[in-house]
Amino acid sequence: MKAMIFAAGMGTRLDPLTRTIPKALVAICGKPMLLHVAEKLMAAGITEIVVNVHHHADKMKACIQSLNYPGVQFHISDETDNLLDTGGGLLHAASLLQGDQPVILHNTDVVSDADLLKMLHFHMSNNALVTLAVSRRKTSRYFLWHQNRLAGWENTETGERILTGRTPSGKTEKLAFSGIHVVDPRIFKLITESGTFSINTTYLRLAKEHKILAFEHDPRFWADMGSREKLRKAEQMIIQNPSRFKPESIM
């Protein structure tokens, strides 16, 4: 099975750490973020991992090319000339991700104990186009759900709200996205957006006609490592719960 790690971001909130190294290579508990995610994916049976690169691209390429895990192939999706965001990045890497099995997408700056095998089983057993890992935690931006299907998006700070049209009554539930997705390869034929764009735009467009589902996990064991303060909190979470963040097996 294949997966993609979104690792091309600038990491500006981690300054000055990211002045000399890419965000994905910033260490948490002595190990680069990239390897925390890669090892979690491998423990779930992933044998091909695509990593997109942009910021400090040469250092990222050198790291990826040096990785040596038996039975696992790493591929580079090069965005050196143009940072494409999640949607553009996924589309740019499409040729590396084609196949007949679901693909896991994982942000490089999130760590969690979410059960990826359980998420894959949920996705396939429900014949979903997309499954998004979500949790009941406080944030400013939420996906909106109706009967566990994607119904919209909301920014509670700005008041911006987008509805897919699936719920005429507008009654929805707010759940926070966790930066982990499973997509069916069918999605590549359904992406009409181009250039630099968020994959959220595509999901919201497709949600009225296609099955995009929520997969809930425990918010207590999830962390965004996007800022220095959040990085410290994530380290404490891992230190205090070591068994939850150690992959059971690496291929």
PyMOL commands that set and color helices and strands:
alter all, ss='L'
color gray80, all
select helices_A, chain A and resi 12-14+17-19+23-25+33-43+57-66+85-92+94-97+116-125+187-190+199-206+219-221+228-240+242-245
alter helices_A, ss='H'
color red, helices_A
select strands_A, chain A and resi 2-6+27-28+31-32+48-53+73-78+103-107+110-112+130-135+141-146+149-155+161-163+173-183+212-216+222-224
alter strands_A, ss='S'
color yellow, strands_A
deselect
rebuild
show_as cartoon
